[in-house]
Amino acid sequence: MCPNNQDSPKQRAIIWSQDDDPSRICDMDVFRAFAEKAAELGATHVAISEVIPSRWQMKDPRDPHPEWSSWPVWSMRLAGLFKVAVPPALEEWLPVGEAERNLDFIRQRCEILRSLGLRAAFSGNDPMWLPEAVYRAHPEWRGAQAELLCIARLPYFSPCVDHPEVLDMFRWSMSQLCQAAPELDFFSAFTNDSAGGLCWSGSYPGNNGPEWCRHRTLTERVVGFLTALQDGARQAGCELAVNLSVQSVPPAVDRAKLLPGQFYNGRDAQGRPWGSGMGGSNTYFANHMFPVLGIPRALSFAEEMEQAFAADTERVSVSMGQRAENWLYDIYREMLATPRQGLAGQMQVLRRVAASHVGEERAEALLAVWQQIERAVECVRHVRGWGYSSVMLVGAAMMRWAITPLVPDLSRLSPEDKAFWQKGKVATNEVEANSYHAMLGRRGVIGSAAVWMAQNSLNEAIGHARRAAQGTEALIEHAQSGSVRHELEALVYRLKALACLLTTCRNFIQYEEQLARRGPEEMEVVWRDHTGTYGISRAGVELRAIARSEVDNAYELANLIENAPVPILPIASVPEEEDSFVFAPKVAEQLRRKAQIMLDRWEDYNELYPAPPAVEARQDTDFCDRRPEPQL
């Protein structure tokens, strides 16, 4: 029964999609298990749009530092029509073999769906940028400049979908996709972000495009593109509902001119919504816990599910984390069987699920763990600035704080000492590559007030994560089955890893602030009343304290990674697959190397922040120990 309808369930499409674990790509066993679970729980469609990361997009020969190429990092994991079927006109510049492999993966997924009686949905980023060589050969195809300027080293242009030849290429690729995936019913594209761009529609570099199509309205452009996609599908015998979501659009679109089955920014010609969604709080981009994998946000999931099914939509999109184990599946199943009852009803559902995992007497304790997770997320959710979504996603992962050493002078490190953590870091130049606070081309958390608020929020989040780990550990012996015991043991490691990476985020923010505020001339004296009255540099004391915290933290995280019964971070299987979202296979070794580099430079604190001159002992009447000041 639909959780929000007490009469009869609404007939609608239920579209399940996996939230990408970046380290586990195109695994058919994983997809089959996911599809079987979706079929069991009443899904009608499953997303088939996962593609091999297109690492060719990271290798523009004009870029002198490919390891710092930041813009393509977003696009290489996103699907696009030309990534699954390269039109003949583009075969000279795009990897045909890789596209054929992607299309074969789609065929295999559809065979699995067919055997389960399920249909398919596809989502991607189109029109996506093409290599510069394409436009040198066909200058008339050059469309909008699309890159996010603050993190891109180079300009990136998408193909102009006003050009008839470009539309022909999209028709051809869509036809090939639908021939491989006859189960396909829904196609959704996202653009003006993550390396996609639509002409004259307000992309990141501003309203731009070729002069020859400037006179066309955005309505004509959108309808023409969507119609080409539908025509390509019809050539293969498919009738598709298609949606185009465009970010940052100054001009308006006259939705009344959309054709049947066409949606723009989630609405059709009559203003009806494309669909409602749930599970977003458990996706890597929005959970504020990535790069830690598999920690469920159970309370948010139940709330989102009720709202999604209550909406009057023809489709419900369900996002499930690949590493969520059975937590979210069990909540989903129980919510389906429960009429809508609001917040109290959600808590009753969650309590029943908790009892099924750890027994009736310990159900409240598991609920408390889930609540601690939500509180940790709520604390860290606000530690962000303009231009980035999550300090964990961007800081700990993309800026490589997790494996970067904190030292008082980075210029003293050798290129070899820097290479292992700069390799996957998102930066556009050497200044950013050697910065502790740069966040996707912008300044991070800076200023004493901002740092004070951030460190307090992160300290609270760390406390919640630690308490959640302790609470989970206490529940292991009460597991109702072997699989539940395994889930609880895995969750303990994941929560401890979360606390470690939150600590890293706090330490980096504090350390950068101290480097900015304290200089070698700082002459404040710290008095040690019980051991003498020798003066020491306040800057050295504060920096060393933060660095010591991070050294111990790095060792702890390395041990967790090596001893965990499941993957707790996205880790590549081979070194070549490391990128901003995926750590190297030897990440535990890198964490220990980070700590060793920090300890190797420990004497730098004394050299860069020397102690002030000797100071006469205080003459306070209550000062008991009047030993003489040591002579320096």
C-alpha positions in Angstrom: 0.0 0.0 0.0 1.2 3.5 -0.8 2.3 5.0 2.6 0.3 8.2 2.0 -3.0 6.9 0.7 -5.4 5.2 3.0 -7.9 4.3 0.2 -6.1 2.8 -2.8 -2.6 3.1 -4.1 -1.9 5.7 -6.8 -0.9 4.0 -10.0 2.4 5.7 -10.9 6.0 4.9 -12.0 8.3 4.1 -9.1 11.9 4.8 -10.5 14.8 3.4 -8.4 18.3 4.7 -8.9 21.5 3.8 -7.1 23.6 6.6 -5.6 27.0 6.1 -7.2 29.7 4.6 -5.0 32.5 6.1 -7.2 34.8 3.1 -6.5 32.3 0.5 -7.8 31.4 1.1 -11.4 29.3 -1.0 -13.8 29.3 -4.1 -11.5 26.5 -6.3 -12.9 26.2 -8.4 -9.7 25.6 -5.2 -7.7 23.1 -4.0 -10.3 21.2 -7.4 -10.3 20.9 -7.4 -6.5 19.7 -3.8 -6.6 17.1 -4.5 -9.3 15.9 -7.6 -7.5 15.4 -5.6 -4.3 13.6 -2.9 -6.4 11.3 -5.4 -7.9 10.6 -7.0 -4.6 9.6 -3.6 -3.1 7.3 -2.6 -5.9 9.4 -0.5 -8.2 8.4 -0.2 -11.9 11.6 1.3 -13.3 15.3 1.2 -12.5 17.9 3.7 -13.8 20.4 2.3 -16.3 22.5 5.4 -16.8 25.8 4.5 -15.0 28.8 4.8 -17.3 32.5 4.1 -17.2 34.2 7.3 -15.9 35.3 9.1 -19.1 38.9 9.8 -18.0 39.7 11.0 -21.5 37.9 14.2 -20.4 40.7 14.8 -17.9 43.5 14.7 -20.5 43.3 17.8 -22.5 46.9 18.3 -24.0 46.6 22.1 -23.5 46.5 21.6 -19.7 50.0 21.7 -18.2 48.9 20.1 -14.9 46.4 17.4 -15.7 46.3 16.3 -12.1 44.9 19.7 -11.2 42.3 19.8 -14.0 39.2 20.4 -11.9 36.3 21.1 -14.2 36.1 17.7 -16.0 36.2 15.9 -12.7 32.4 16.5 -12.5 31.6 15.6 -16.0 33.6 12.4 -16.3 31.2 10.5 -14.1 28.0 11.8 -15.7 26.2 9.9 -18.4 25.6 11.6 -21.8 24.2 10.3 -25.1 27.6 10.6 -26.9 29.1 8.5 -24.1 26.9 5.6 -25.0 26.7 6.0 -28.7 29.3 8.1 -30.6 27.9 9.5 -33.8 29.9 8.8 -36.9 30.7 12.5 -37.3 32.5 12.4 -33.8 34.3 9.1 -34.1 37.6 10.9 -34.8 37.6 12.6 -31.4 35.6 10.5 -28.9 36.5 7.0 -27.7 34.2 4.7 -29.7 35.4 1.6 -27.8 34.5 3.1 -24.4 31.0 4.1 -25.7 30.5 0.6 -27.1 31.3 -0.9 -23.6 28.9 1.5 -22.0 26.2 0.5 -24.4 26.9 -3.1 -23.8 26.5 -2.5 -20.0 23.1 -0.9 -20.7 22.1 -4.0 -22.8 23.1 -6.3 -19.9 21.1 -4.2 -17.4 18.1 -4.2 -19.6 18.3 -8.0 -19.9 18.2 -8.2 -16.1 15.3 -5.8 -15.9 13.4 -7.7 -18.5 13.8 -10.9 -16.5 12.3 -9.1 -13.5 9.5 -7.4 -15.4 10.9 -4.0 -14.8 11.3 -1.0 -17.2 14.1 1.5 -17.5 14.9 5.2 -17.0 18.0 7.1 -18.1 19.4 10.4 -16.8 22.5 12.3 -17.8 24.1 15.7 -18.7 23.3 17.0 -22.2 24.4 18.8 -24.2 27.8 18.1 -22.7 31.1 19.7 -23.7 33.1 18.3 -26.6 36.9 18.4 -27.2 38.2 21.6 -28.7 39.4 19.7 -31.8 35.8 19.0 -32.7 35.1 22.7 -33.0 38.4 23.4 -34.9 37.1 21.0 -37.5 33.5 22.1 -37.3 33.4 25.7 -36.0 29.7 25.9 -36.8 28.9 23.4 -34.1 30.5 25.4 -31.2 27.7 26.3 -28.7 27.8 27.8 -25.3 30.9 28.2 -23.2 29.9 26.2 -20.1 32.7 25.8 -17.5 32.6 27.1 -13.9 35.2 29.8 -14.2 36.6 29.6 -10.7 37.7 26.0 -11.0 38.4 25.6 -14.7 41.8 26.1 -16.2 40.4 26.0 -19.8 37.3 27.0 -21.6 34.8 24.2 -22.4 32.1 24.5 -25.1 29.0 22.4 -25.5 27.6 21.7 -29.0 24.9 24.1 -30.2 21.6 22.3 -30.3 20.2 24.9 -32.6 22.3 23.5 -35.4 20.6 20.9 -37.6 23.7 18.7 -37.8 24.1 18.6 -34.0 20.4 17.7 -33.6 21.0 14.9 -36.1 23.8 13.5 -34.0 21.6 13.5 -30.9 18.8 11.8 -32.8 21.2 9.1 -34.0 22.7 8.5 -30.5 19.2 8.3 -28.9 18.1 5.8 -31.5 21.1 3.6 -30.7 20.4 3.9 -27.0 16.8 2.9 -27.4 17.7 -0.1 -29.7 20.0 -1.3 -26.9 17.4 -0.5 -24.2 13.9 -1.1 -25.6 12.6 -1.0 -21.9 13.5 2.7 -21.8 10.5 4.9 -20.9 12.0 8.0 -19.3 14.9 10.2 -20.3 16.0 13.2 -18.3 18.9 15.6 -19.0 20.6 18.2 -16.8 22.6 21.1 -18.2 24.2 24.5 -17.5 26.2 22.7 -14.8 28.8 20.0 -14.6 30.2 20.7 -18.0 26.9 21.0 -19.9 25.6 24.2 -21.5 22.7 25.5 -23.5 23.2 28.5 -25.8 22.0 31.9 -24.5 20.6 30.5 -21.3 22.8 31.9 -18.6 25.5 29.3 -18.2 28.3 29.9 -15.7 30.5 32.2 -18.0 27.4 34.3 -18.6 24.7 34.5 -21.3 26.6 33.3 -24.4 26.5 31.3 -27.6 27.0 31.7 -31.3 25.7 34.9 -32.8 23.8 33.2 -35.5 21.3 31.5 -33.1 21.0 34.5 -30.7 17.7 35.5 -32.1 16.0 32.2 -31.3 14.0 32.0 -28.1 14.9 29.6 -25.4 11.4 28.0 -25.9 12.3 27.2 -29.5 15.7 25.9 -28.5 14.3 23.6 -25.7 11.4 22.3 -27.7 13.7 21.6 -30.7 16.2 19.7 -28.6 13.5 17.6 -26.8 11.7 16.9 -30.1 15.0 15.6 -31.6 15.4 13.3 -28.6 11.9 11.9 -29.0 12.3 11.5 -32.7 15.5 9.5 -32.2 13.7 7.3 -29.8 10.7 6.8 -32.2 13.2 5.7 -34.9 14.0 2.8 -32.6 10.3 2.1 -31.7 10.3 3.8 -28.3 8.0 6.5 -27.0 9.8 8.5 -24.4 8.9 11.1 -21.9 11.8 13.6 -21.8 12.8 16.2 -19.3 15.4 19.0 -19.6 16.5 20.6 -16.4 18.4 23.9 -16.9 20.3 25.6 -14.1 20.6 29.4 -13.9 18.2 30.4 -16.7 17.5 34.1 -17.1 15.1 33.9 -20.1 11.7 32.3 -19.6 10.3 29.4 -21.4 6.7 29.3 -22.6 5.8 25.9 -21.3 2.5 25.9 -23.2 4.5 25.3 -26.3 6.0 22.0 -25.0 4.8 19.0 -27.0 3.2 15.9 -25.4 5.7 14.0 -23.3 8.0 17.0 -22.9 9.0 18.5 -19.6 11.1 21.6 -18.9 12.6 22.0 -15.4 10.3 19.3 -14.2 7.0 20.7 -15.6 5.0 19.9 -18.7 2.8 22.1 -20.9 0.0 22.0 -18.4 2.4 22.7 -15.5 2.1 19.2 -14.1 5.3 18.0 -12.4 7.7 15.4 -13.8 7.7 13.6 -10.5 8.5 13.7 -6.8 11.7 12.4 -5.3 13.0 10.8 -2.1 16.2 9.5 -0.7 18.2 12.6 -1.6 19.6 13.0 1.9 21.3 9.6 1.5 23.1 10.5 -1.8 26.8 11.3 -1.8 26.3 14.9 -2.9 23.8 15.8 -0.1 24.4 13.5 2.9 27.3 15.7 4.3 29.1 12.5 5.3 30.8 11.5 2.0 33.6 10.3 1.5 32.4 8.0 4.3 30.2 5.3 2.8 27.1 3.6 4.0 25.9 5.6 7.0 22.1 5.7 6.8 20.1 8.9 7.4 17.1 6.9 8.5 15.0 9.7 9.9 15.4 11.9 6.8 14.7 8.9 4.5 11.3 8.2 6.2 10.3 11.9 6.1 11.2 12.2 2.4 9.4 9.0 1.5 6.2 10.2 3.1 6.4 13.5 1.3 7.2 11.9 -2.1 4.3 9.5 -2.1 1.9 12.2 -0.8 2.7 14.4 -3.9 0.2 14.2 -6.7 2.7 13.0 -9.4 2.9 10.3 -12.0 6.4 9.4 -11.0 8.4 8.9 -7.8 12.1 8.8 -8.0 13.8 6.7 -5.2 17.5 7.2 -4.5 19.2 4.4 -2.7 22.8 4.3 -1.5 24.7 1.3 -2.8 26.3 0.8 0.6 23.2 1.3 2.7 23.0 -2.4 3.5 19.4 -3.3 4.6 18.6 -0.2 6.8 16.9 1.8 4.1 15.3 -1.2 2.4 13.6 -2.2 5.6 12.4 1.3 6.3 11.1 1.6 2.7 9.2 -1.8 3.0 7.7 -0.8 6.4 6.7 2.6 5.1 4.9 1.1 2.1 2.8 -0.9 4.5 1.9 2.0 6.7 -0.8 4.6 6.0 0.3 8.2 6.3 0.4 9.3 10.0 2.8 12.2 10.0 5.9 12.5 12.2 4.5 10.2 14.9 3.7 7.5 12.3 7.2 7.8 10.9 8.8 7.3 14.3 6.6 4.3 14.9 7.8 2.8 11.6 11.4 3.5 12.5 10.9 1.9 15.9 9.5 -1.3 14.4 12.4 -1.5 12.0 14.8 -0.9 14.8 13.1 -3.7 16.9 13.5 -6.1 14.0 17.2 -5.5 14.0 18.1 -5.4 17.7 15.1 -6.6 19.6 12.2 -4.7 21.3 14.2 -3.8 24.4 17.0 -2.2 22.4 14.9 -0.5 19.7 15.0 2.9 21.4 18.8 2.6 21.6 19.0 2.2 17.8 16.6 5.0 17.3 19.0 7.1 19.4 21.9 6.2 17.1 19.9 7.3 14.1 19.1 10.5 15.9 22.7 11.1 16.7 23.6 10.7 13.0 21.0 13.3 12.0 22.3 15.7 14.7 25.9 15.3 13.4 24.7 16.1 9.9 22.8 19.1 11.0 25.9 20.5 12.7 28.2 19.9 9.7 25.6 21.0 7.2 26.1 24.7 8.1 29.9 24.6 7.8 30.1 25.7 4.2 30.6 28.8 2.2 29.4 30.2 -1.1 30.1 27.9 -4.0 30.4 24.4 -2.4 27.9 22.0 -1.0 29.6 20.2 1.8 32.8 20.7 3.7 33.2 16.9 3.9 32.7 16.3 0.2 34.8 19.2 -0.9 37.3 19.5 1.9 38.0 16.0 3.1 37.7 14.4 -0.4 38.1 16.8 -3.3 40.6 19.1 -1.7 42.4 16.0 -0.3 42.5 17.2 3.3 42.2 13.6 4.4 45.7 12.8 3.2 47.4 16.2 3.2 50.0 16.9 5.9 49.7 20.0 8.0 53.1 21.7 8.2 53.9 25.3 9.1 55.7 25.9 5.7 54.6 23.9 2.7 57.4 25.3 0.6 59.8 23.2 2.6 58.3 19.9 1.4 59.8 18.2 -1.7 57.8 17.6 -4.9 57.7 13.9 -4.0 56.2 14.7 -0.6 53.5 16.7 -2.3 52.7 14.5 -5.2 50.6 11.8 -3.5 48.1 14.2 -2.1 48.1 16.8 -4.9 47.3 14.1 -7.5 43.6 13.9 -6.9 43.2 17.5 -5.5 40.9 19.9 -7.3 43.0 23.0 -8.0 43.6 25.3 -10.9 47.1 26.5 -10.2 50.1 26.0 -7.9 48.8 28.5 -5.3 45.6 26.6 -4.8 47.4 23.3 -5.0 49.5 24.4 -2.0 46.7 26.0 -0.1 44.9 24.7 3.0 41.8 26.8 2.6 41.1 27.0 -1.2 37.7 25.4 -1.8 36.8 24.8 -5.5 38.6 28.0 -6.6 37.2 30.1 -3.8 38.4 31.0 -0.3 37.2 28.6 2.3 36.2 29.2 5.9 38.3 32.2 6.9 38.0 35.0 9.5 38.0 34.5 13.3 34.2 34.6 13.6 33.6 32.1 10.8 36.4 29.8 12.1 35.0 30.0 15.7 31.5 29.0 14.5 32.9 26.2 12.2 35.0 24.7 14.9 32.2 24.6 17.4 29.8 23.1 14.9 32.4 20.5 13.9 33.2 19.7 17.5 29.5 19.0 18.1 29.3 16.9 15.0 32.3 14.9 16.1 30.7 14.3 19.5 27.5 13.1 17.9 29.4 10.7 15.6 31.5 9.3 18.5 28.3 8.8 20.6 26.6 7.1 17.6 29.6 4.8 17.2 29.5 3.9 20.9 25.8 3.3 20.8 26.1 1.1 17.8 28.9 -0.9 19.4 26.8 -1.6 22.4 24.0 -3.0 20.2 26.2 -5.6 18.4 25.6 -8.4 20.9 21.8 -7.8 20.5 21.7 -8.3 16.8 18.8 -10.4 15.7 20.7 -12.2 12.9 24.1 -12.6 11.5 23.4 -10.1 8.7 22.3 -7.5 11.3 25.4 -8.1 13.3 27.5 -7.5 10.2 25.6 -4.3 9.5 26.2 -3.0 13.1 29.9 -3.9 13.0 30.3 -2.1 9.7 28.4 0.9 11.0 30.7 1.2 14.0 33.7 1.5 11.7 31.9 4.0 9.4 30.9 6.2 12.2 34.4 6.3 13.7 35.7 7.2 10.2 33.2 9.9 10.0 34.4 11.3 13.4 38.0 11.2 12.0 37.2 13.1 8.8 35.2 15.7 10.7 38.2 16.1 13.0 40.4 16.6 9.9 38.0 19.3 8.6 38.1 21.1 11.9 41.9 20.9 12.1 42.4 22.2 8.6 40.1 25.2 9.2 41.8 26.0 12.6 45.4 25.5 11.3 44.9 27.8 8.3 43.4 30.4 10.6 46.4 30.2 13.0 48.9 30.5 10.1 47.1 33.6 9.0 46.8 35.2 12.4 50.1 34.3 14.1 53.5 35.4 12.9 57.1 34.7 14.0 57.1 38.1 15.8 54.2 37.0 18.0 55.7 37.6 21.5 52.9 36.4 23.8 54.1 34.3 26.7 52.5 31.2 28.0 53.3 30.8 31.7 53.8 27.4 33.2 53.2 28.2 36.9 53.9 24.7 38.2 57.0 23.8 36.2 58.7 27.1 35.8 58.2 30.4 34.0 59.8 29.9 30.7 58.2 31.7 27.8 57.1 30.1 24.6 55.6 31.3 21.3 51.9 31.2 21.3 51.8 30.6 17.6 54.0 27.5 17.9 52.0 26.2 20.8 48.7 26.5 19.0 49.9 25.1 15.6 51.6 22.2 17.3 48.5 21.3 19.2 46.4 21.2 16.0 49.1 19.3 14.2 49.4 16.7 17.0 45.6 16.1 16.8 45.9 15.5 13.1 48.8 13.1 13.4 47.0 10.9 15.8 43.8 11.3 13.8 45.6 10.1 10.6 46.9 7.0 12.3 43.4 6.2 13.7 41.8 6.5 10.3 44.4 4.3 8.7 43.8 1.6 11.2 40.0 1.8 10.7 40.4 1.5 6.9 42.6 -1.6 7.2 40.5 -3.4 9.9 37.0 -2.5 8.7 35.0 -5.6 7.5 33.6 -3.5 4.6 34.8 -0.5 2.5 34.3 2.7 4.5 35.8 5.1 1.9 35.6 5.0 -1.9 38.9 3.4 -2.8 40.1 2.6 -6.3 41.1 -0.9 -7.2 44.1 0.3 -9.2 46.1 3.5 -8.9 45.0 4.7 -12.3 41.4 5.0 -11.1 42.1 7.5 -8.3 40.4 10.9 -8.8 38.9 13.6 -6.6 36.1 11.4 -5.5 38.1 8.1 -5.1 41.2 7.5 -3.0 44.2 5.5 -4.1 44.3 1.8 -3.2 47.0 2.5 -0.6 45.2 5.3 1.1 46.0 3.8 4.6 49.7 3.9 3.7 49.2 7.5 2.5 47.6 8.5 5.8 50.7 7.2 7.7 53.0 8.9 5.3 51.0 12.1 5.9 51.7 11.7 9.7 55.4 10.9 9.1 55.8 14.0 7.0 54.3 16.2 9.7 56.6 14.6 12.3 59.6 15.0 10.1 58.9 18.8 10.0 58.2 19.1 13.7 61.3 21.1 14.4 60.1 23.8 11.9 57.8 25.1 14.7 60.8 26.0 16.9 62.6 27.6 14.0 59.7 29.5 12.5 58.1 30.5 15.8 61.0 30.9 18.2 60.5 31.4 21.9 60.4 35.0 23.1 63.3 36.4 25.3 63.4 35.2 28.9 61.0 37.0 31.2 61.4 37.8 34.8 59.4 35.4 37.1 56.1 36.8 38.3 56.1 38.2 41.8 52.5 37.1 42.6 52.1 36.6 46.3 50.3 33.3 45.7 53.0 32.0 43.4 54.4 29.0 45.2 57.2 27.7 43.0 59.8 30.5 42.8 62.5 28.5 40.9 64.7 30.8 38.8 64.0 31.3 35.1 66.2 29.0 33.0 69.0 30.9 31.3 68.8 30.6 27.5 
